[in-house]
Amino acid sequence: MAEIVIETRNLTKVYRDFWGRQKVRALNALDLDVRRGEIFGLLGPNGSGKTTTIKLLLGLLFPTSGQAMVLGRDATDVSKNQRIGYLPEESYLYRFLNAEETLDFYGRLFNMPRQLRRQRTYDLIEQVKLGWAKRRQLKEYSKGMTRRIGLAQALINDPELLLLDEPTTGLDPIGIREMKDLILDLRKQGKTILMCSHRLDDVQDVCDRIAILHQGELKELGRVDALLKVRDVTEIHATRLSTQACEEVKQVIERHGGQVLSIGNPTATLEELFVKIIRESEAHPGRRIRADQHEADESGNGHAGDAQRTA
């Protein structure tokens, strides 16, 4: 078993009104663990307790009952936060600083030497692809750009554990893909990542295990691949099958008591198509798809993705 980095037992948070009466039970008896080197996803609709969980882990809130342990220490021990990077749902950054000044400021908070701050600042700005805007004030940044510099800020201290609250908020499809790739790369570096999201595709693409929360309660916990597996359906992928071959395969399946639900060509996701088109456009400026060729391919052999692009 891998080392447990985050552990909660019966973790409960109740918000009360001025008179001490229970107002909202934001989290109810949460039991979970996060292991070193994995990407763990907290999934749920708005108001399900995801952000409350992160704030409890950081020591920004105190639990009503139960306990949370982070990096071997009680979550209320804020000294552990030296080893943690945090990207909040809303980035609270100084609008009149530029990217370099922002990262230098946070590096000073961690008492980093000047040379190390400069090197980390340069590396992180390149990592989040903001080199072209590093001297612009943050008030001029779009929400997506602010999200990127917020992630760089969370990485300034080279943390062991990253807590990411809605990391793809405000990003366009290309930015979302790059953020996912960056998160996967951070795992390769040995970092442990806990991310909250209500975007199902984000969690499915990057997380090893997930916990599904609803109304403050844990509803499901496990590996993504195991939870998504449809166990009574068998999937077969093949290439270059003729119509006759497909018919023969269908007959074999039916002879063994199975039922063919569908036979056809697989489809990519709209995100994959969008990213492919944008990257091809960046690699070959000025090229465009020829509409008549696209329609011919679509009506002919169905391979719309092979349409010729002409200058």
N, C-alpha and C positions, 0 to 999 in steps of 0.2 A: 504494500500500500504506500502511495506517495504521501509525503508530509502534508498534514492539514494546515493550511494557512489561515483560513477563516472557519470558525465553528460557532454556531448559535444553538442554544438550548432553551426552549420554551420562551423565546424572546417576544416580549409583548410591549406595545406602546399604546397608551390611551391618552388622548388629548382631552383636557377638562376645561370647563368654562370658569369664569371669575369666581363662582360660588363653589367650585370643586366638584361639580356634577359632571359625569361622563358625557363628553360631547361626541367624540369619534374614537372608535377602536381601530386605529390605523394598522396595527399589526397584532396578530393573535397567535401566540404559542408557536413561533417559527423555529423549526429544527432543520438545519442544513449544514453542510460542510463544503469547503472549496479547497481543492488540493493544489499543491505547488506545480506550476508549469501548465495549468489548464486555463481555458477560456470558459468562464461560467456565466450563463445568461439568466438574468432575472426578467421574466416576461409577464406582462399583464396589462390590462387596460389602465387608463388614467385613474388614479385614486386607489390602486390596488395595494399600495404599500411599498413600492420599489424604492422611491426616493427616501422614504422614512427609514428603510433598512440601511441604506448607504450612510445616512446621517448618524444612525446609531453606531455603525461600524467605525465611523470617524471620531466618535465622541462628541459630536455636535449636539446630539440629543442624549438624554439619559433614559434607559428603559424603565417602564412601569414595573415589570417583573422579568425574570429570566436573565440570561447572561450571553454576551458575545465575546469571543476571544479572537484577536487578530494578531498574527505573527507572534504567537505565544504569550501575548499580554492581554489584559482586560481591555475591552474597547474604550473604556473611559480613561485609560492612561494615554494621554495625548502625545507622550514622548515617542510612541510607536509611529507617529505620522511622519517622522523623518524618513522613513523607509517606504512611504506611500505616495503615489501620485493620484491627484483627484481632478477630474473634469466634471464640473457641475452642469446641470441641465441648462442653466443660463450662465454665460461667462461674465464674471464681474471683473473686468479689466479696466485700467486707467485709459480713458479715451484719448488723452492728449500725448500719450507716449507712442513711439513707433515699436515695431516688432523687436528690434535689437534692444531698445531701452527696457521694454517689458520683460524680456527674458533675463537681462542683466539684473533688473530689480529683484526678480524672484530668486535668482542665483545668490544675491546678497542675503536674502532671508535665510538661506541655508548655509551662510558663512563660507561660501565657495571662494577659493583663491581667484584673483583677477584673471590669470591666464586660463584657468579651467573654465571660468564663466564665459570668456570670449570664445573658446573652442566649442563648448556646449551650445552656445547661442548660434554660432555659425552652422554647426552640424544639424541642429534641430530645425532651423529655418529652411535648410535645404531638404531635410527629411519630409517636412510638411508642404514643400513646394511653394514657399512664399518669398523666395529670394528676390523676385522681381518687385516686391512691395515692402521690403524690409525696412525702408526708411519713411514709409507713409504712416501718418498718425492713424491709430486704430479707429478713430471716429469716421474715417473714410472707408473702412473695411465693410464689405458685405457680411451678412450673417454667416455665410459659409466660410469666409476668410477668417472671421472672428473665431469660428469653431476650430479651425486649424491651428491658430496661434494659441488657443486655449489648450489644445492637446500638447503642443510644444511646451507650454508652461507646466503641464502636469508631468512632463518627462525631464524637466531641468535637473532634478536631483538624482537621475538614473535610478528610479525606485524599483524595489522588488515586486511590489503589488500595485496594480493600477485599478482605480475605481472610476468607471466611465458611465455617466448618466446621460442617456440619449446621445451617443457620440456622433450620429449622422444627422442630427437636427439641422436644417437649413442648408444642407449640401445638395448640389445637383447630382444627377446620376453618375457622372464621371467622378465627382468628389466622393460620393458614397462608395464606389468601387475602390478608389484609392485609400479611403479610410479603412475599409475592410482588409485590404492587402497590408496596410500598415499594422493593423491589430494582429494579423496572422504572423507578420514578421517579428513583432514584439514577443510573441509566444516562442518563436524559434530562438530568440535571445535568452530564453529561460524565465521571462517574466510571467507572473500570474495575473490574470485579468478577470475582474468582475464587471460586467456591463449590464445596464438596465436599458430596456427598449420596449416599445409597443409595436415596432416594425418586425413582423414575423420573418421576412426574408433576411433581414440583418442577422438575427439570431441564428436562423437555420444555416446561413453561409459560414459563420465563423466559430460558433460555440461547440465545445465538446459535450458539455452537460447543461441542462436548463432546469430552472424551477419556475413553475407557473403559479402566479399569485392572483387571487381574486378576493376583493373585499377584505384584504389583510390576512387571508389564510392561504396556506400552501395546498395547492390542488394536485400538482403532479411534479415529479422529480425523477430525472434519469438522463441517460445518454440520448442525444438528438436522433442518431440513426436508429436506435432501438425503439424510441417512442413513435417515430414516423413510419416504421416498417409496417406494411399491410401484409399480414402473415398468410392470408388465404388467397393471395394473388401472386402468380409467378410471372416474372418479366423476362423476356428473351430479346436480345438485341442482335441483329444480323445485318449484313450488307449484301448487295447485289443478288437479292432473291427475285426470281421471276414470278409472274402471277401464278404459274403452274406450281412452282415450289411452295408459294404461300398456301395454296389450296391443299397440297399434300401435307404440309405441317398442320394445317387446321384439321384435316381428317385424322391424323395421328393423335392429336390432343383429344378430339372427341371420342376416338376409339378407346382411350384410357379413362374415360369418364369426365374429362375436363370440358370447359365451355370457353370458347374464344370470345372475348369481350370486344376486341377491336384489333385490326391489322392496318397499319398505315405508317406514315413517316413521322418521326419525332419532331417536336418544335422546340426552339430555343425560347428563353424568356424575353420579354420586351426589354428588360435591362441589358441583357447580353447583346441584343441586336443594336440598341442605342449606343452602347459603349463601342461596339465594333465599328459602326458607321462613323462615329466621331473620331476615333483613332485612325481610321483609314483616311478621313478627311484631313487630319493633321499631318499625316505622312505624305499625302499627295494633294496639296492645295490646288483648287481649281477643278478637280475632277467631280463629275456628277453622274448619277445613274440616268440611263436613257429609258424614259418611260415605256416606249414601245417594246424595248427588249425585255423589260421587267414583266410586262403583260404577256409577252410571248412565252417566256420561261414558265410563268405561273400556269398558263393554260396548257403548256406542252408537257414538261416532265416534272413540274412541281418544285424545281430547285430554284426558288426565287433568289436565294442567297448567292447564286452563281451569275447573276445578271452582270453584263459587262458595264464597266464605268468608262466614260469617254470624257476627254478634255473639252 
